[in-house]
């Protein structure tokens, strides 16, 4: 390299030129370090004031007029419903993501080059693990109270971390539903799943709906009572052919007769065993002993037969 030429500077390959180049490098490094310190100072000051110092997460927006963080009216309530599904313990994160994108039409904020699409699974996990939604600002390992409107309470946030399976945390509650597992199917041909809903009054309801794995089904959920009535009506319409019905009735009658005969035989056998036991337990008096005269001796059948053999 012979020399360096810039728009306003020129450094030759000489001791003086290298010395001036080192001075310019030092000034640039000082400018960058000083800028970093000032930026961090400003961010720390804003955090101490209770406001987020960088880009707002999903569900919120940066208000440029006031320099604060405001809620995103289009996405805030949808995320609140997603948190409620997680806190209920009846839905997994993939199920919540499917409902959020497919059923509720959630889309991220459109930017210049990115955004405007459905929420990803990793982004939803980040939302559920971010303490910002509980009104807390995390800054270098420290939690500071924020002035923005929280989406959940701090207690709900801790419950969510427990459900997500953090160490030493309980797992989400699981439910067993009668008609899942392929017994019934949706009109689109896919299998159905179920979830339990709790009304404000405290009453619980079970709803069945399509798994929507193909993202094309829009059938609404159905309560379990309606599903049970439909299954009962279907079973009532099933009729057996006449010969098959008569054959089954004959077999049932024969089976019932056999059970009655077996019960009578068992009763007779028990009565005979009771009679033999009573005979062996009759009082036996021995005249040579005063103590034996005052009590009855119940002889076992084996002892009685053994005494007869000795005689």
N, C-alpha and C positions, 0 to 999 in steps of 0.2 A: 504494500500500500504506500503510495507516494505522498498523498495528502488528502484531506477531507474538505469538501466544498458543500456549504449549505446556502440558503437564500441570502442570509445576512452575515454569515461567518465563514471563515476559511482557516483551516488548521494545516500547517505544513508539517512535513516529517522532519522536525527539528526539536531540540530541547525546549525552546520557547513555545513552539506550537503544542507539544505534548503537555507542557505545564498549563497552558491556557485551557486545553481540553479537559484536563483533570479538574480544573476549577469549575468549568461548566457542568461537568458530571456531578460534582459535589453540590452545586447550587440546585440542580434538578432533584437530587436525592433529598435535599433539605426541604424543597417545596412540596414534594410528595409526602414526606413524613409529617410535615407541619399541617398539610391539608387533611391527612388521616386523623391526626389528633383533634383538629377543630371539628371534623365531621362527627367523630365519636363523642366529643363533648356536647355537641348539639343534640345528638340522638339520646344521650344519657339525660340531658336536661328535659327533653320532651317526654321521656319515660317517667321521670320524676313528677312531671306535671300530670301523668295519667293517660297519655295518648301514645298510640303506636307510632314509631318513627319511620317505618318503611311501608311497603305495599300492604294494603288491607287483605285479609284472607277472604275466601269465598263466603258469601252471605253479607259482606260489608263492602263499603266503598270509601275511597279517600275524598273528603270534601275539600276541594282546593280553595274555596272561598274562606273557610274558617280554619283550615289546617288541621282538622280533626277527622275522626272516623265515624261515619254514619252507617246505618243499616241499609242493605240493599232490599228494597221492598219486594222485588220480584223473586228473590231467592231465600230471604230470611225465614219466612213461614214454612217453606218446603223443607228447609234444613231442620227446623224445629220439629216437624212431623217425623223426620228421619231419626232424630234423637229420641223421640218418644217410642218409636218402634224398637230401638236398641235397648232402652231402659225397661221396656216391658219384658224382655228376655224371651220373647216368643219368636223372634226373627233373627237370622244371622246377618252378617254384614253383606254377603252377596245377595241375599233376598231383599234387603233394604235398598241396595244399589239398583236392583232390577225394578223395584216399585218406583224409585226416585226417577229413573230415566224413562222407563216405559209407560208407567201409569200416570205419573204426574208431569211428565214432559220437562224435566229439569235440564237446563243447558247452562254452561259456564258463560261468564261475561266475555263478550266479543272484544278482542283487542285488534291491534293493527295487523298482526301476522298470525296470531293464535287465538284459541277460544271459540266459543259458539257451539261446542259439541257436547255430548253427554259426559257426565262425570265418570272418571276412572275409579277403579277399586282402590288403588293406592291413595288417590286424593281423598276418598271417603274415609279411609283409615287415618289419614293425617288430620282430617276434621275432627274425628272422634277422640284423637289423642292431643289435640291442641288446647291448652288451658285458656287461650284467648276467648273461646266461646263461653267460658265460665266467668268472664270479667277480670281475668288475670293477665298481666303482661310478664312474659318470661324474658329476662335480660341477663345473659351470662350466668345461668344457673340460679338466679334469684327471681322470686315472684313478687311483683308489685301490683297493687290494685289499680285497675284501669277505670277511666271515666266513660267508656263506651257502654252501650246497652248490651248486657250479657244475653246469650241465647239460652243458657241453662244455668242452674245454680251450681255452686261449688260442690254441694252434696251430690247432685245428679252427675256431675263430672266424675266424682270419685266412684260412684256406682258404675258408671260406664267403663272406667278403667278396670273395675273388678270383673265386669262381664266380658271384656275383651281378652281376659285370660292372663293378666299380669301375674308375676310370681306371688304365691301365697294368697291368691284371690279365688273366690268361688266361681264356678262355671255357670253359664246361663241355664235357666230352667228349660228342661225339655218336656214335650208333651207327646202323648200317644193318641192319635186320632183313628177312629174306627174305619173310615172309608178311604184312607190314603194307601199308597203302595200299589196302585194299578187296579184296584177293585172297580173304580168308576173312572170315567174319562170325560174330558171336556168335549164340546161340539167340534172343536178344531182337531180332535184326535190325540191331543197331548194329555198326559196324566194331570191329576189335580193335587193340590196341596191345601193345607188348612192352617188357620191361625186363630188365636183366641183374642177377643177384644174385651176391654173392660170399660163400661160406660161410666159417666160421672156419678151415677147413682150407686155404683159398686157391683152391679149385675154383670155377669160374664156371658159372652156369646161366642159361638164357634162358627166361623165362616169358611166355606170351601171355594176355591177359585183356581183358575188354570195356572200352571207353572210358567207359562208365557216364555218358554225357552226360545221359541222361534221369533218372538217379538212381533207377532202379527195378530194375536188374539185379543179381543176387546170385550169378552164376556164378563159381566159383573160377578161379584161374589154372591154366594147363596148360603143362607143359614142352614145349620145342620138339621133343624126340624123339617125344612122343605125337602132336604135330601132323603131323610128317613121316610117321609110320606111317599115320595116317588118310588123308593125301593119297595115299600110295603104294597103299593098299588101294582107294581110290576110282578111281585110274587103272587098276588091274588089272581092275576091273569094266567098264571101257569097252571095247566091242567094235564093230568096224566091220561094216556089212552085207557079205554075201558078194561081190556085184558090185563094190562100192567097194574091198574088200580086194584082189581080183584085179587090178583096174585099177591100183591103186597099186603092186602087186608087179611088174606088167608094165612100168610106167614106170621103176621102179627098175632092173629088169634091162636095159632099153633104155639107161638113163642109164649103167649100169655098162659095157655093151658099147661105148658111144660113148667113154667115158673110156679103155678099154683100147685101142681103135683109135687114139685121139689119142696115147696114150703110145707105141704102136708106130711111128706116123708120125714122132713126135719123135725116137725112137731112130734110125730109119733116116736122117733128115735130119742128125742129128749125126754118124753114121758116114760119110756122104758128105762132109760138110765136113771131117772129120778126114783122109779119104783125099786130098782135093785139097790140103790144107795140107802133108801129108807129101811129095807130089810136088813142090811148089814149094820145099820146103826140102832137096832132094837136093844133095850137094856138087858144086860147079862148079870145075874146075881151069883156071887160066890159065897157059900155058907161058911167057909173056913176063915174068912177075914171080915172083921167088923167094918173096916174102912171100905171094902168092896161092897158091903151090903148097903152102904149109904149112897153109893153113886152108881151110875150106869156106865158100862164100858162099851164104847163104839168100836167094833172090830172091823178092821179093813178087810176087803175081800181076799187079799193076798195072805193075811195072817190066818183068816178063817180056813182057807184051803190048805195052808201049811200045817195047822193044828190037826185037820182031818187026816192028813198024810201020816203024821206021827202016831195018831191013835191006831 
